[in-house]
Amino acid sequence: MRAAVASPGRVVVAGMVSLAVAMGIGRFAFTPLLPMMLADGVVDLATASWLASANYLGYLLGALACTFQPWLWRRLGIHAPIDAPALVLGGLAATSVLTLGMALPWPQGWPALRFAAGVASAFVFIFTSSWCLTQLARLALPAMGALIFAGPGGGIVLCGLAATVMVAWQGSAALGWLVFGVLAAALTAAIWPVFARGNPSAASVTPPAAAAPPHADGAHGATEIALLAFAYGLAGFGYIITATFLPVIARQSLPGSPWLDMFWPILGAGVVVGVLVASRIRGPGDQRLRLAVCYLLQALGIAAGLWSPTLAGFAIGSLLLGLPFTAITFFALQEVRRLRPAAPSGLIGLITAMYGTGQIVGPPMAAALLARSRNPAEGFALSLQIAAGGLAVGALIYALMSRLYPSSERRPGG
């Protein structure tokens, strides 16, 4: 019999590090390394867009696999509950290996590696989030769950600063992938004992169909769920162009500036600060209105760089884009748990899949606009204007949902 669950602090730290590896390294290490890959001549902007989309497609399919896991498991003849910590550890190990693989001089295989890394990151994100939030809820400390979402920001800061040093030393992109792969493996080893010990009463994920009482899914209609999923997908579309091309966009506007590689770490620092603020928001409140505010902040962050393509404009824009980045995820997961209290994993997978769909659309759209524009600056500007517009639409949807489907805190007598 496995030992009892770790302390709340160990659960939070393990969740943070897990998401730092899966998201900060497995997904977003590509962003600070992209200028190095372009300088090495191993990719161009069009190829980079498709590499990014391969990763986001993997993330989408991984999220869909999590959404339909009960059906998949039945088709495979698996009837036992799924061991969530084991899936987390497997995904983290895969992330380390796949990141190391990008250091190989094998460009034909890079799309497959980035695709597989996307699948692994989706599994790690969904099962880390679900497991950690469940543990903390059992310990009567649900508000601490926000802290695990500082992990991606910490990973972004770490990778951004490391890439800045490697650029200063004129290191190659292959060296960067090697460094990040070793870092992912070291961080995974550090938290391995926490997930390996698990919790005999809460380590597994029971298929939603078996766990949910008959009335749990009927309280909220399909239209409400569809609006939530679509609006959450707009968040994926809205941020992804900046998150993929920020260092490249900055180089187009500020050639030769020594601060070009600091905007990505600033974004990551904003992620961490935003999560800390979100964790202090207690008591009743409509998560959809909080999400609307977050979307508008990100839209303003994109607009800042467009209105003022200067050091100050990019710094402020990076900070505003980062502040609500994973706070959006935290608020959305809280809304999911309100809508599906008995079995949230399926809906978490659905909205994550929509988020992934939004991410897939962004880079190819930017590549198409770049190809049709007179210069890269014009193409990126138009892409970012569309992205900011998508975020504004998402904020409007949440505001309308708040009016059309009042939460229990706002219902008369609720």
C-alpha angles and dihedrals in degrees: 000000000000121000123262120277119285122257118282091255093054091047091052094046092047090050092048094049092044092054091042089058098041098041109017093045109014094049111016104035084088092070100062091037094052095082088051091050090049091048090049089052094233093122139016127212094269093051091045090054091055092046089053091048091050088058092047091047089054089050090052095049091045089053091048090051088054091047093053097033095120090057092043093049092050090050089052091048093247112142102162120098115269116255101231097192090053090054090049092052092046091051093049092050090049091049091055094050094044092049090051089049091062088068090067117100090241108114092169089065098044095089090055091048093050091046092052091046088055092053091049093048092053092052092047093046096048098042095040091050094045095045097045094045090049092050093049092045089054088051090051091244104108094147089066087066090082090066095067088065090066085075098083090049092051090049091050092051092048094048093043094052092044090051090049090056092047092050090051089051090046092240121171126249089245089060089050093054090047092051093048092047092053090046091052091051093049093050091047091053090051094058098032094101093056094055094035092060091046118165124282092218101042111020097099134071114226115209108263095233091060097043105044120089115234095258098045097086097037098067093077123044131229093255092058091048092047093051091050092050094046093048091048089051089057088060089059091050094043100057103030101084091055092041091053102039107023097118090044093048090050091052090053091055102033108031114187097012113144090217098061096107095048096073092076094053088046089056090050092049088052089054091055094047091047092053092049089053092047090052089059093056103100137168131036121334142135108270090200092062089049089051091050091055091049092052092051091050090054091047089053089049091056091044092052092064091045095049095042114022091187135110090269093045094051093043093051091042093051091049094048092047092050100044096073097028101107093013083072089057093047094050091045092052090050089053090049091053089051092052096041106023096161099047116012099160096086094051091043087056092048097052090042088053090052089048088052091050090054090051093051093054095052106066097043089048089052091047091051092049091047090053091052098043129091091238138359093258091059092047094049092046093055092045092052092047090056091046092052089049090054091054091050090053090050091053090051091051092053091049090052092047090053089057097040098042109029115200120237091263090061101038115104108264091006 
